[in-house]
């Protein structure tokens, strides 16, 4: 563990040094030679470390932890010279606390964002439910018929073939079968609750727009493209219901 921690600390220090050098002009210009494979490898290690630390420092800055890069470089130089002003245990404790504080701050911000997203979704659904043609079910799912179908309706246990487009409330598209160039098929009882309920209302050939509250979608999970507590909008076209393969009769 100590060895891994030393390597992590050294990597962090080197990355900070690279970032700092981009911002501070010095009178001494060191010529960088990349003639040999070994030179390129060495430079590549430094560049990789620098890019990683630059992102890490930016993320901590956004959380309110703006680290003094000059002090980081000084700490690196002192440690390389064997003159560190802090013991290894002190450094370990300080960095552990920093990561803990940053993690707690990140959780606070994520919680506040999720609460805001949920409130925005509730407000949207309240207004959207008043629009002509929008139907609200007992569960809170809302739908609008874009094209009425004439085929049969699926059961929750059926596998359906659909084309769809998924959007956030601001219109951001996070998924689409059309972009992949072909429809998708899946068992209807293995998707989010809003889909399972909504698609069962459709007949083959129908196209509906669904407005799915977060509790019928992905809830408090943050999926990156889909923030936690997001109310989602889907345009779904039910192409067909797949028939299960008939098993041969027993002899």
N, C-alpha and C positions, 0 to 999 in steps of 0.2 A: 504494500500500500504506500509506504514512504517513497519508494522509487517511482511509482506511478505519479504520486503527487508532485515530486520534484520535476518530472518531465512535463507535467501539466503546467506548473508554474513557469518553467523556462519557456514553454511554447507561448504562454500568454504574454510573457515579458517581451519575447522576440516580436510577436505580432504587434504589440503596442509600439515598439521601437520603429517598426516599419510604418505604422500609421503616423507616428509623430514626425518622422522624417519627411513625410509628404507635406506637412504643414509648416515646418520650420526650415528656413533657408540658412545654410551655413556657408562659411567662406571656403571650407575645404571640400573639394569635389573629388570623390573617389571614383576612378574609372572602373566600370564593370566589364569584365571580360567573360564572354560566353563562347569561347572557342572550342572547348573540349566538352565531352559528354558529362564529365564529373563536375565541371563548372556549372553547366546547365542544370544538373541535378541539385546542386547546392542552392542555386538561385531559385529553382522551383520549390524547394522546401520552404525557403523564406517567403516566397510569394504566396504560397498556400496558407502558411501561418498568418501572414499579414491580412489576407482577405478574410480569414476566419475571425481574427480578433477585431477587425474593423466593424464587422457585423455585430459582434458581441458587445463592443463598446457603444455602438449606436443604440442597440436594444436597451442597454442599461441606462443610457442617457434619457431615452424616452420614458423610462420608469422613474426618473428623478435622481439617478446616480451618475453624475458627470465626473468621471475619474480624471485627475490631473495627469496627463500623459507625460509631462516632464518628470514628475515624481516616479512614475512607473519606470521610465528609462533610467533614472538615477538608481532606483532599487536594483535594476538589472545589472548596471555597471558595478555597483557595490558588491553584489552577490558574486559576480564573475571575478572580482578582485579579492574575494574572501573577506570583505569588510561590511557585510550586511549589518544594519542597525537593529534587525529583528531576528529572533531565533526561528528555527524551522517550525516549532510548535506555535509560536506567535503568528507566523505567516499563515499557517494552516487554519488557525482559529479565526483570523481576520477574514480570510477568503470564504470560509464556511459561513460566517455570519453575513457576509456580503451577498452570497448566493441565496441564503435564507430570506434576507430582507427583500431582495429583488423578486424572489418567488412569491412572497406574501403580497407585495405590491401588485404584481401581475395578476394574482388571483382576485384582488380587490377591484382592479380595473375590469377584469373579465366579468365579474359578478355585476358590476354597475352597468356594463354594456349589455349583458344578457337581460337585465331587468328593463332597460330602456327598449330593447328590441321587442320584448314581450308586450310592453305597454303600447308600442307603436302598432303591433299586430292586432291587439285587441281593439284599438281605435279604428283601424282600417276595416276590420270585419264588421264592426258596429255600423259603420257608414255604408259599407258595400252591401250589407244585407238589406238595405232599404231600396236598392236599385231594382228597377223593373227587370224581371227575368231571372233574378238571383234567388235561389231557394236555399234555405238553411235547414239542415236536418237536426234531429234531436241531439246528436253528438256535438254539433257546432260546425260540422262540415258545410261548406257552401258550394253550390255548383250552378253553372249556367249552361243551358243546352245551345251549342253552336250549330250542330247538325243532328237531327233525329235519325236513328237507325231503324232498321226493319227486321233485323235478325233476332236471334234468341239472346237472352241475358245470361251472363256467367254466374256460377256459384263460387263461393270463396275457395273451394277445393279445386277449381278448374285452372288450367294453364291458358293464359291469354296471349295474343300477339297484338302489339300496339305500336303506334308511333306517338311520341310525346315530346314536349318541351317544358323544362322546369325553370322558373324564374323567382327571384326575390321580389319584394314589394316595390323596390325602386326600378324594376325592369331588368336587372342584371340576370342574364341567362347562365345558369350553372350546369345545365346538362341538356342534351338533345339527341334523340335517336336519328334525327334528320341529318345531323352533322356526320354521323357515322355511316350514313348512306343506306341503312337498312333498319327495319323494325326489330323490336326485341320481344322475346317471349319469357314468361316467368309464371310460376304458380302464384295465384292471387292472394294466397294466405301467407306469403313470405315477403311481403313488402310493407311499407308503412301503413298504419291503420286507415289513414285518409284515402289511400289508394284502394285498399281492400274493400272499404265501404262504398266508395264512389264508383268504381268500375262495375260493381254489381248492379248499379242503377242503369247502366248503359246497355243498349242492344248492339249487335254486330253492325258495323257501318256508321255508328254514331261518333260524334266528336263533342266532347264536353270541356268546359273550363272549370277547374276545381280551385277553390280557395281553402287551403288546409291550415287550420290553427296549429300552433307548435306542438300541442299535446297529442295531435293526431299525425304529426310528422316525426321530427327527430328530437323533440323535447329540448333538454338542457345540454345535449351533446353539441360540441363545436366541431364541425367537419371541415373547417377551413373556408371553402367556398360557401358553405352554409353556416352562418353564425348560430350560436346557441339561441334557442327560443324563437327561431325564425318562423313566421307565417309564410307559407309557400303558395305559389300559383303554378298550376300545371294545365297545359292544354294536352288532352289525351284523345287519341283516335283509336277506337277498338276495331281492329281489322278482322279478327276472327277468334273463335274459341277452339283450341286444339282438342281433337278427339283422342282419348286414350287408346293406345294400341290394344286390340282385342287379343286376349290370351287364347291359345289353341285349346279346344275342348279336351278334357282328360279322356284317355282311351279306356 
